[in-house]
Amino acid sequence: MPSAVVDKFFRTNKLPQIWCPGCGHGIITRAITVAVEKLGFDRDKICVVSGIGCSSRATGYLDFDTLHTTHGRALPFATGVKLANPDMKVIVITGDGDCTAIGGNHLIHACRRNIGITTIVFNNNIYGMTGGQYSPTTPKFDKGTTAPYGNIDKAFDISNLAASAGATYVGRSTAYHTNLLISLIENGLKNDGFSLIEAISSCPTYYGRKNKKGDAVNMLEWQKDHAVNISAASKMTPESLEGKFLIGEFKNSPEPEYTSEYQKIIDRFNKE
């Protein structure tokens, strides 16, 4: 990581971070700061909000205004921040469990409202911090500490869920495809409405070990070999897409943003 980015955007007195060796969360956190740097945003006009989980520890390292909130509640806290400070750029850092299990109802309504929040979901397919329980994105038949014989639940597709619920910008990348990830975060931050970027991470400690996925390098190689950009997928046969997953920009459909619409109500009331 370039030292200039570290010195500018990280609380260096909190480093080194506590993530396990090989965890993809550090890569994704760096991608956020690089996107902010490339866009030239004022650091003092950014608020980063997180819930509970491995990913949510990132707010402790990032040198912005930050809120480390309760489990699953990052989005309602962020909604309050955005409503109180409409000109502030609000970023939510959350995990697959934090965002789509206890926080799932908050997610769909934040999407529905199209409030100006950029949410980056660190999806490592498991609850890493609390002991390796299976999450709403754990693939079917994979194992967790709460599914020792295999998970039989169908996994959420976070990106499709967000797009269907009304998010106006949606993209997905991986800890391996960092240039794409940075680009998607940039585009999400430029979108006035609700943006969701799903970042496929890697958890060699719990998910990888429990499911015999190999070490951190093996898990990153798996991302490289199994991800297909959505622009290329349209030219591929169903057989060649078997076992693959899509990355890229899934939705970019700007609509009026929630706090702007809310201000119109206030303005109308003040005229009456």
KAGIRA-V915108 format. One record per residue. SS is DSSP state (A for helix, B for strand, O for the rest). BURIAL is b if it has 24 or more other ideal C-beta (glycine too) atoms within 12 Angstrom, else e. Layout:
ss=SS burial=BURIAL
ss=SS burial=BURIAL
//
This chain:
ss=O burial=b
ss=O burial=e
ss=A burial=e
ss=A burial=e
ss=A burial=b
ss=A burial=b
ss=A burial=e
ss=A burial=e
ss=A burial=b
ss=B burial=b
ss=O burial=e
ss=A burial=e
ss=A burial=e
ss=A burial=e
ss=O burial=e
ss=O burial=e
ss=O burial=b
ss=O burial=e
ss=O burial=b
ss=O burial=b
ss=O burial=e
ss=O burial=b
ss=O burial=b
ss=O burial=b
ss=A burial=b
ss=A burial=b
ss=A burial=b
ss=A burial=b
ss=A burial=b
ss=A burial=b
ss=A burial=b
ss=A burial=b
ss=A burial=b
ss=A burial=b
ss=A burial=b
ss=A burial=b
ss=A burial=b
ss=A burial=e
ss=A burial=b
ss=O burial=e
ss=O burial=b
ss=O burial=e
ss=A burial=b
ss=A burial=e
ss=A burial=e
ss=B burial=b
ss=B burial=b
ss=B burial=b
ss=B burial=b
ss=B burial=b
ss=O burial=b
ss=O burial=b
ss=O burial=b
ss=O burial=b
ss=A burial=b
ss=A burial=b
ss=A burial=b
ss=A burial=b
ss=A burial=b
ss=A burial=b
ss=O burial=b
ss=B burial=b
ss=O burial=b
ss=O burial=b
ss=B burial=e
ss=B burial=b
ss=B burial=b
ss=B burial=b
ss=O burial=b
ss=O burial=e
ss=O burial=b
ss=O burial=b
ss=O burial=b
ss=A burial=b
ss=A burial=b
ss=A burial=b
ss=A burial=b
ss=A burial=b
ss=A burial=b
ss=A burial=b
ss=A burial=b
ss=A burial=b
ss=A burial=b
ss=A burial=e
ss=O burial=e
ss=O burial=b
ss=O burial=e
ss=O burial=b
ss=B burial=b
ss=B burial=b
ss=B burial=b
ss=B burial=b
ss=B burial=b
ss=B burial=b
ss=B burial=b
ss=A burial=b
ss=A burial=b
ss=A burial=b
ss=A burial=b
ss=A burial=b
ss=A burial=b
ss=A burial=b
ss=O burial=b
ss=A burial=b
ss=A burial=e
ss=A burial=b
ss=A burial=b
ss=A burial=b
ss=A burial=e
ss=A burial=b
ss=A burial=b
ss=A burial=b
ss=A burial=b
ss=O burial=b
ss=O burial=b
ss=O burial=b
ss=B burial=b
ss=B burial=b
ss=B burial=b
ss=B burial=b
ss=B burial=b
ss=B burial=b
ss=B burial=b
ss=O burial=b
ss=O burial=b
ss=B burial=b
ss=B burial=b
ss=O burial=b
ss=O burial=b
ss=O burial=e
ss=O burial=e
ss=O burial=b
ss=B burial=b
ss=B burial=b
ss=O burial=b
ss=O burial=b
ss=O burial=b
ss=O burial=b
ss=O burial=b
ss=O burial=e
ss=O burial=e
ss=O burial=b
ss=O burial=b
ss=B burial=b
ss=O burial=e
ss=O burial=b
ss=B burial=b
ss=O burial=e
ss=O burial=e
ss=O burial=e
ss=O burial=b
ss=O burial=e
ss=O burial=e
ss=O burial=e
ss=O burial=b
ss=O burial=b
ss=O burial=b
ss=A burial=b
ss=A burial=b
ss=A burial=e
ss=A burial=b
ss=A burial=b
ss=A burial=b
ss=A burial=e
ss=A burial=b
ss=O burial=b
ss=O burial=b
ss=O burial=b
ss=B burial=b
ss=B burial=b
ss=B burial=b
ss=B burial=b
ss=B burial=b
ss=B burial=b
ss=O burial=b
ss=O burial=b
ss=O burial=b
ss=A burial=b
ss=A burial=e
ss=A burial=b
ss=A burial=b
ss=A burial=b
ss=A burial=b
ss=A burial=b
ss=A burial=b
ss=A burial=b
ss=A burial=b
ss=A burial=b
ss=A burial=b
ss=A burial=b
ss=O burial=b
ss=O burial=b
ss=O burial=b
ss=O burial=b
ss=B burial=b
ss=B burial=b
ss=B burial=b
ss=B burial=b
ss=B burial=b
ss=B burial=b
ss=O burial=b
ss=O burial=b
ss=O burial=b
ss=A burial=b
ss=A burial=b
ss=A burial=b
ss=A burial=b
ss=A burial=b
ss=A burial=b
ss=A burial=b
ss=O burial=b
ss=O burial=e
ss=O burial=b
ss=O burial=e
ss=O burial=e
ss=A burial=b
ss=A burial=e
ss=A burial=e
ss=A burial=b
ss=A burial=b
ss=A burial=e
ss=A burial=b
ss=A burial=b
ss=A burial=e
ss=A burial=e
ss=A burial=e
ss=B burial=b
ss=B burial=b
ss=B burial=b
ss=A burial=b
ss=A burial=e
ss=A burial=e
ss=A burial=e
ss=O burial=e
ss=O burial=e
ss=O burial=e
ss=O burial=e
ss=O burial=e
ss=O burial=e
ss=O burial=e
ss=O burial=e
ss=O burial=e
ss=O burial=e
ss=O burial=e
ss=B burial=b
ss=B burial=b
ss=B burial=b
ss=B burial=b
ss=B burial=b
ss=B burial=b
ss=B burial=b
ss=B burial=b
ss=O burial=e
ss=O burial=e
ss=O burial=b
ss=O burial=e
ss=O burial=b
ss=A burial=b
ss=A burial=b
ss=A burial=e
ss=A burial=e
ss=A burial=e
ss=A burial=e
ss=A burial=e
ss=A burial=e
ss=A burial=e
ss=A burial=e
ss=A burial=e
ss=A burial=e
ss=A burial=e
ss=A burial=e
ss=O burial=e
//
